[in-house]
């Protein structure tokens, strides 16, 4: 039986609280590496987010099939915001 899982932006590291956009929790989506219907392995990069100082790959915590992508390049996301839904 497959289960629908929602993948969210993780909490930013504490060290980011004093720098640029990270202090507000805003991250810019620079790329989306998956599309609806894609099969994803555990730890595959789903999206890449950026601040003024760093790029960060957001990996999948599950293996499964993407059923919905909730962000697009250029959008701003915050901690704990849903980015992808997938069947696991």
Backbone torsions as a table, in degrees:
resi	resn	phi	psi	omega
1	UNK	NA	129.0	179.1
2	UNK	-87.2	151.6	-178.3
3	UNK	-123.2	136.7	176.8
4	UNK	-83.2	122.5	179.7
5	UNK	-117.3	145.3	177.1
6	UNK	-109.8	123.8	179.6
7	UNK	-99.0	132.3	-175.4
8	UNK	-121.0	160.4	173.3
9	UNK	-64.0	130.5	178.7
10	UNK	-73.7	168.6	175.1
11	UNK	-65.5	134.8	177.9
12	UNK	-68.3	145.9	177.8
13	UNK	-58.8	148.5	-178.6
14	UNK	-57.7	-31.2	-178.4
15	UNK	-65.8	-16.9	-179.0
16	UNK	-80.3	-9.5	-174.6
17	UNK	-64.0	-19.0	-176.1
18	UNK	-105.7	3.3	-175.5
19	UNK	-120.9	138.4	169.3
20	UNK	29.3	-134.0	-176.0
21	UNK	-65.6	-24.7	-177.9
22	UNK	-61.5	-32.7	-179.0
23	UNK	-61.0	-28.6	178.3
24	UNK	-91.8	-6.3	-179.2
25	UNK	82.9	5.3	-178.5
26	UNK	-90.4	132.1	178.9
27	UNK	-130.4	138.0	-179.8
28	UNK	-92.3	129.2	176.5
29	UNK	-77.0	113.6	-179.9
30	UNK	-90.7	-30.4	176.1
31	UNK	-154.5	150.4	174.3
32	UNK	-115.3	120.9	-172.2
33	UNK	-99.9	3.3	-179.7
34	UNK	-132.1	160.5	176.7
35	UNK	-137.5	163.2	178.2
36	UNK	-55.7	132.6	179.8
37	UNK	95.7	-14.1	179.5
38	UNK	-68.0	142.4	171.6
39	UNK	-92.0	129.4	-174.0
40	UNK	-120.0	137.2	174.2
41	UNK	-93.8	158.4	174.5
42	UNK	-55.2	132.8	179.1
43	UNK	78.4	1.0	171.7
44	UNK	-63.8	143.7	178.9
45	UNK	-74.2	123.5	178.2
46	UNK	-86.4	-51.3	178.5
47	UNK	-142.3	166.0	172.6
48	UNK	-121.0	130.0	177.4
49	UNK	-114.3	155.7	-178.2
50	UNK	-134.2	152.1	165.4
51	UNK	-120.7	-170.7	176.8
52	UNK	-65.1	-22.2	-170.9
53	UNK	-117.5	-15.7	-171.6
54	UNK	-151.2	149.5	169.5
55	UNK	-108.7	144.1	-176.4
56	UNK	-137.2	122.9	174.0
57	UNK	-76.4	134.7	174.7
58	UNK	-103.7	107.9	-176.7
59	UNK	-85.6	160.0	175.7
60	UNK	-80.6	130.1	176.7
61	UNK	-81.2	-3.6	-177.0
62	UNK	-136.2	161.9	166.6
63	UNK	-98.6	141.7	179.4
64	UNK	170.6	-161.3	-178.8
65	UNK	-119.2	130.3	-179.4
66	UNK	-70.6	126.7	177.2
67	UNK	-109.9	-19.4	178.6
68	UNK	-158.9	135.0	173.8
69	UNK	-109.5	123.3	-170.6
70	UNK	-101.0	-1.1	179.8
71	UNK	-131.1	165.3	175.5
72	UNK	-140.7	159.9	178.7
73	UNK	-55.8	137.3	-179.3
74	UNK	94.7	-13.4	179.5
75	UNK	-81.0	155.5	178.3
76	UNK	-102.0	131.6	179.5
77	UNK	-122.2	159.5	179.2
78	UNK	-122.9	165.8	176.7
79	UNK	-51.6	139.2	175.9
80	UNK	70.7	3.2	177.1
81	UNK	-74.0	137.3	178.6
82	UNK	-68.9	137.1	-179.5
83	UNK	-119.9	-31.8	-176.5
84	UNK	-147.7	144.8	169.3
85	UNK	-115.8	137.1	-179.2
86	UNK	-144.8	154.1	173.6
87	UNK	-91.9	130.4	-179.5
88	UNK	-113.8	NA	NA
